[in-house]
Amino acid sequence: MNTDPKTEGITWISPQSLIKLRHDASKLPLQNSRIHARQGGAYMSSFKGRGMEFDESRLYLPGDDIRNMDWRVTARTGEAHTKVYREERERPVLICLDLNASMFFATRGSFKSVVASKAATLLAWSTNAHNDRLGALIFAGNDYVELKPRRGKSAVLDLIGKTCRHPAWNWPNHRQARNSNQALSRLRKVTRPGSLIFLVSDFRQMSEQAEMHLINIAHHNDVVLIQIYDPVEADLPPAGNYKVSDGTNELQLNTADKHLRQQYRQRFDQRQVGLVKLCQQHRMYTLSITTQEDVLASLQQGLGVPASKHTQFRTRR
């Protein structure tokens, strides 16, 4: 990894920079009574609240949430049963951080991986400030690091250390095919009902199987999809010839073709519509952050947290 101090915070991020974000955690409260997230990009809704732990199964009653059906007991007894949960003293917060190859890109501001790491760390410090348990899953290709939920500053520092030392930062030498399905399958297995889950990714090439894992996770949890994207992923740059490289291969891109520009924008819009529709249908939340935006301000705005007078909603130039 190139750790040139001049590119710190642009193409890579240091543990020290992420540790300093602790001071901003108080500006991003995650209490369910104060925070509202945009559900499917259409309307605002409160999080359910703290974690719920399975207590017992009982006969299904009219008005019970069908998502809590205990299908095993129902099949065994021949009568509809539902699961009953009791509130835990603290709510597990799980942060799922995507460091796949497509995250190491930006034409303006900072790499998507840097923006995502900042967002994940701000959420982690906020979790610590409210004494909730913090867990994480950091993934890239077939490499993923799992951190079990626990309380305390050490949990955040562990997340920061594992993030900054992940082999994905050794791009372009570390290049693996995206495998979101494997990461989300693992997340589904370790998530307890009532958790608050933040998935920070660019959501490129999401397979149907990966989406099914997300849908199942959302049945008993609050799921927030934080999409990171570069402005050029939405619109091609001004008309001209551009040299494009992935670190190994190069090609020339002519952006003067109006038809090409229109198709390019339509593909991005279709992907956005698909993500919003997924959230609307399955009670998930979504917000977007571009590579040139202030991460804290974008999180506050996307989660419906009133900004303090000291917080500036600005765009990096």
C-alpha positions as CSV (number, residue, x, y, z in Angstrom):
1,M,0.0,0.0,0.0
2,N,1.2,3.5,-0.9
3,T,1.3,5.4,2.4
4,D,2.5,8.7,1.0
5,P,1.5,11.3,3.6
6,K,0.3,13.6,0.8
7,T,-2.4,11.1,-0.1
8,E,-3.5,10.2,3.4
9,G,-7.3,10.7,3.6
10,I,-7.5,10.5,-0.2
11,T,-6.3,7.0,-1.3
12,W,-5.7,5.6,2.1
13,I,-6.6,6.3,5.8
14,S,-4.5,6.0,8.9
15,P,-5.6,4.6,12.3
16,Q,-4.8,8.0,13.8
17,S,-7.2,9.8,11.5
18,L,-10.0,7.3,12.3
19,I,-9.3,7.5,16.1
20,K,-9.7,11.3,15.9
21,L,-13.3,10.9,14.6
22,R,-14.2,10.0,18.2
23,H,-14.7,13.7,18.9
24,D,-17.5,13.8,16.3
25,A,-19.4,10.9,17.7
26,S,-21.6,13.1,19.9
27,K,-23.0,14.7,16.8
28,L,-24.3,11.4,15.5
29,P,-26.6,9.9,18.2
30,L,-28.1,6.5,17.4
31,Q,-30.9,6.4,20.0
32,N,-34.1,5.1,18.4
33,S,-36.1,7.9,20.0
34,R,-34.1,10.6,18.3
35,I,-33.1,9.2,15.0
36,H,-35.1,8.7,11.8
37,A,-33.8,7.1,8.6
38,R,-35.2,7.3,5.1
39,Q,-36.9,4.0,4.3
40,G,-36.4,3.1,0.7
41,G,-35.7,6.7,-0.2
42,A,-39.4,7.6,0.1
43,Y,-40.3,8.5,3.7
44,M,-38.9,8.8,7.2
45,S,-39.3,6.1,9.9
46,S,-37.9,5.5,13.4
47,F,-35.7,2.6,14.1
48,K,-37.4,-0.2,16.0
49,G,-35.1,0.2,19.0
50,R,-32.8,-2.0,21.1
51,G,-32.1,-5.6,20.6
52,M,-34.7,-8.3,21.1
53,E,-33.8,-11.7,22.6
54,F,-36.0,-14.8,21.9
55,D,-38.1,-15.6,25.0
56,E,-40.8,-18.2,24.0
57,S,-43.2,-19.4,21.4
58,R,-47.0,-19.1,21.8
59,L,-50.2,-19.5,19.8
60,Y,-50.6,-17.0,17.0
61,L,-53.1,-14.3,17.7
62,P,-54.8,-11.9,15.2
63,G,-52.6,-8.8,14.8
64,D,-49.3,-10.6,15.5
65,D,-46.5,-9.8,13.1
66,I,-46.3,-12.6,10.5
67,R,-42.6,-12.1,10.3
68,N,-42.3,-13.5,13.8
69,M,-44.0,-16.8,13.0
70,D,-42.3,-19.8,14.5
71,W,-42.6,-22.2,11.5
72,R,-40.9,-25.1,13.2
73,V,-43.3,-25.2,16.1
74,T,-46.2,-24.5,13.7
75,A,-45.2,-27.5,11.6
76,R,-44.7,-29.8,14.6
77,T,-48.0,-28.9,16.4
78,G,-50.2,-28.2,13.4
79,E,-51.2,-24.9,15.0
80,A,-49.9,-21.4,14.1
81,H,-47.3,-20.2,16.7
82,T,-45.4,-16.9,16.9
83,K,-42.1,-16.1,18.5
84,V,-42.0,-13.8,21.5
85,Y,-39.0,-11.6,22.2
86,R,-37.9,-9.6,25.2
87,E,-35.9,-6.4,25.0
88,E,-32.2,-6.6,25.8
89,R,-30.5,-4.0,28.0
90,E,-28.3,-3.0,25.1
91,R,-28.7,-3.2,21.3
92,P,-26.1,-4.9,19.2
93,V,-24.8,-2.7,16.4
94,L,-23.2,-4.5,13.5
95,I,-21.1,-2.6,10.8
96,C,-20.6,-4.4,7.5
97,L,-17.8,-2.7,5.6
98,D,-17.2,-3.4,1.9
99,L,-13.5,-3.1,0.8
100,N,-13.9,-4.8,-2.6
101,A,-11.8,-3.6,-5.5
102,S,-14.5,-1.2,-6.8
103,M,-14.3,0.7,-3.6
104,F,-10.7,1.9,-4.4
105,F,-11.8,4.5,-6.9
106,A,-12.6,8.2,-7.0
107,T,-12.3,11.0,-9.5
108,R,-13.2,13.7,-6.9
109,G,-12.6,13.8,-3.2
110,S,-11.5,10.6,-1.6
111,F,-11.6,6.9,-2.6
112,K,-14.9,5.2,-1.8
113,S,-13.0,2.9,0.6
114,V,-11.7,5.9,2.6
115,V,-15.2,7.5,2.8
116,A,-16.7,4.1,3.8
117,S,-14.0,3.6,6.5
118,K,-14.8,7.1,7.9
119,A,-18.6,6.4,7.9
120,A,-18.1,3.0,9.6
121,T,-15.8,4.5,12.2
122,L,-18.2,7.4,13.0
123,L,-21.0,4.9,13.5
124,A,-18.7,2.8,15.7
125,W,-17.7,5.7,18.0
126,S,-21.3,6.6,18.3
127,T,-22.2,3.1,19.3
128,N,-19.5,3.2,21.9
129,A,-20.7,6.5,23.3
130,H,-24.1,5.0,23.9
131,N,-22.7,1.8,25.5
132,D,-24.1,-0.5,22.9
133,R,-22.3,-3.6,21.8
134,L,-20.3,-3.2,18.5
135,G,-19.6,-5.9,16.1
136,A,-18.3,-5.8,12.5
137,L,-17.7,-7.7,9.3
138,I,-15.0,-6.3,6.9
139,F,-15.0,-8.1,3.6
140,A,-13.3,-8.1,0.2
141,G,-13.5,-11.0,-2.2
142,N,-13.1,-14.2,-0.2
143,D,-11.3,-12.3,2.6
144,Y,-13.5,-11.2,5.5
145,V,-12.8,-10.3,9.1
146,E,-15.4,-10.8,11.7
147,L,-15.5,-9.0,15.0
148,K,-18.0,-10.3,17.6
149,P,-20.2,-7.7,19.3
150,R,-18.8,-6.3,22.5
151,R,-18.9,-3.0,24.5
152,G,-16.1,-0.6,25.1
153,K,-13.5,1.6,23.4
154,S,-11.4,-1.5,22.6
155,A,-14.1,-2.7,20.3
156,V,-13.8,0.5,18.2
157,L,-10.0,0.4,18.2
158,D,-10.2,-3.2,17.1
159,L,-12.4,-2.3,14.2
160,I,-10.1,0.6,13.2
161,G,-7.0,-1.7,13.3
162,K,-8.6,-4.4,11.3
163,T,-9.9,-1.9,8.8
164,C,-6.6,-0.2,8.2
165,R,-4.6,-3.5,8.1
166,H,-7.0,-5.3,5.8
167,P,-5.1,-6.7,2.8
168,A,-7.6,-5.0,0.4
169,W,-5.6,-1.8,0.8
170,N,-2.7,-3.4,-1.0
171,W,-4.4,-2.6,-4.4
172,P,-3.9,-3.3,-7.2
173,N,-1.9,-6.4,-6.0
174,H,-4.9,-7.6,-3.9
175,R,-7.5,-8.2,-6.6
176,Q,-10.3,-10.8,-5.9
177,A,-13.6,-11.3,-7.5
178,R,-16.5,-9.7,-5.5
179,N,-18.2,-12.2,-3.2
180,S,-20.8,-10.2,-1.3
181,N,-22.9,-13.4,-1.1
182,Q,-20.4,-15.1,1.2
183,A,-20.1,-12.1,3.5
184,L,-23.8,-11.5,3.8
185,S,-24.4,-15.2,4.4
186,R,-22.0,-15.0,7.3
187,L,-23.6,-11.8,8.6
188,R,-27.0,-13.6,8.5
189,K,-25.6,-16.4,10.6
190,V,-24.1,-14.2,13.4
191,T,-26.9,-11.6,13.6
192,R,-29.2,-11.7,16.6
193,P,-32.8,-10.4,16.3
194,G,-33.2,-6.7,17.1
195,S,-29.7,-5.7,15.9
196,L,-29.0,-2.4,14.1
197,I,-27.0,-3.2,11.0
198,F,-25.1,-0.7,8.8
199,L,-23.9,-2.0,5.5
200,V,-21.5,0.4,3.9
201,S,-20.8,-0.4,0.2
202,D,-21.1,0.8,-3.3
203,F,-23.6,-2.1,-3.9
204,R,-22.2,-2.9,-7.3
205,Q,-22.9,-6.4,-8.8
206,M,-25.2,-7.5,-6.0
207,S,-26.4,-11.0,-6.8
208,E,-29.9,-12.2,-6.2
209,Q,-28.6,-14.6,-3.5
210,A,-26.9,-11.7,-1.7
211,E,-30.1,-9.8,-1.8
212,M,-32.0,-12.7,-0.4
213,H,-29.6,-12.8,2.6
214,L,-30.2,-9.1,3.1
215,I,-34.0,-9.6,3.0
216,N,-33.8,-12.4,5.6
217,I,-31.6,-10.3,7.9
218,A,-34.1,-7.4,7.6
219,H,-37.0,-9.6,8.9
220,H,-35.9,-9.1,12.5
221,N,-33.4,-6.3,12.4
222,D,-33.0,-2.6,11.4
223,V,-30.9,-2.6,8.3
224,V,-29.4,0.6,6.9
225,L,-27.7,0.5,3.5
226,I,-25.1,3.3,3.1
227,Q,-24.2,3.7,-0.5
228,I,-20.9,5.2,-1.4
229,Y,-20.4,6.4,-5.0
230,D,-18.3,8.7,-7.1
231,P,-20.0,11.4,-9.2
232,V,-18.6,10.0,-12.4
233,E,-20.5,6.8,-11.7
234,A,-23.7,8.7,-12.2
235,D,-22.7,10.9,-15.1
236,L,-19.8,10.8,-17.5
237,P,-17.3,13.7,-17.5
238,P,-17.6,16.5,-20.1
239,A,-17.2,15.6,-23.7
240,G,-13.6,14.5,-24.5
241,N,-11.2,11.6,-24.7
242,Y,-10.1,10.2,-21.4
243,K,-7.6,7.5,-20.5
244,V,-9.1,5.1,-18.0
245,S,-7.1,2.5,-16.0
246,D,-7.8,-0.1,-13.3
247,G,-4.2,-0.2,-12.3
248,T,-3.3,-2.9,-14.8
249,N,-5.3,-2.3,-18.0
250,E,-5.9,1.0,-19.9
251,L,-8.5,2.1,-22.4
252,Q,-9.6,5.3,-24.1
253,L,-13.1,6.6,-23.3
254,N,-14.8,9.1,-25.7
255,T,-17.6,10.9,-23.8
256,A,-18.8,13.1,-26.7
257,D,-21.4,10.5,-27.8
258,K,-24.8,11.8,-26.4
259,H,-26.4,8.3,-26.8
260,L,-23.5,6.8,-24.8
261,R,-23.9,9.4,-22.1
262,Q,-27.7,8.8,-21.9
263,Q,-27.3,5.0,-21.6
264,Y,-24.6,5.5,-19.0
265,R,-26.9,7.7,-16.8
266,Q,-29.9,5.3,-17.4
267,R,-27.8,2.3,-16.1
268,F,-27.0,4.2,-12.9
269,D,-30.6,5.3,-12.4
270,Q,-31.8,1.8,-12.9
271,R,-29.4,0.6,-10.2
272,Q,-30.6,3.3,-7.8
273,V,-34.3,2.5,-8.5
274,G,-33.5,-1.2,-7.8
275,L,-31.8,-0.4,-4.5
276,V,-34.7,1.9,-3.4
277,K,-37.3,-0.7,-4.4
278,L,-35.5,-3.4,-2.4
279,C,-35.5,-1.2,0.7
280,Q,-39.2,-0.1,0.3
281,Q,-40.4,-3.7,-0.1
282,H,-38.4,-5.1,2.9
283,R,-38.4,-2.3,5.4
284,M,-34.8,-1.3,5.1
285,Y,-33.3,2.1,5.1
286,T,-31.0,3.8,2.6
287,L,-28.8,6.8,2.3
288,S,-26.0,7.9,-0.1
289,I,-22.7,9.6,0.3
290,T,-20.6,10.8,-2.6
291,T,-16.8,10.7,-2.5
292,Q,-16.6,14.5,-2.3
293,E,-19.1,15.1,0.5
294,D,-18.5,15.6,4.2
295,V,-19.1,12.2,5.8
296,L,-20.5,13.3,9.2
297,A,-22.8,15.8,7.6
298,S,-24.1,13.3,5.1
299,L,-24.7,10.7,7.8
300,Q,-26.6,13.3,9.9
301,Q,-28.7,14.4,7.0
302,G,-29.4,10.8,5.8
303,L,-30.4,9.6,9.2
304,G,-32.5,12.6,10.0
305,V,-30.2,13.9,12.9
306,P,-30.4,17.6,13.4
307,A,-27.0,19.2,12.7
308,S,-25.4,21.3,15.4
309,K,-24.6,24.9,14.6
310,H,-20.9,23.9,14.4
311,T,-21.5,21.3,11.7
312,Q,-21.2,22.6,8.2
313,F,-22.9,20.8,5.3
314,R,-20.3,21.3,2.7
315,T,-18.9,19.7,-0.4
316,R,-15.1,19.2,-0.7
317,R,-13.8,21.0,-3.7
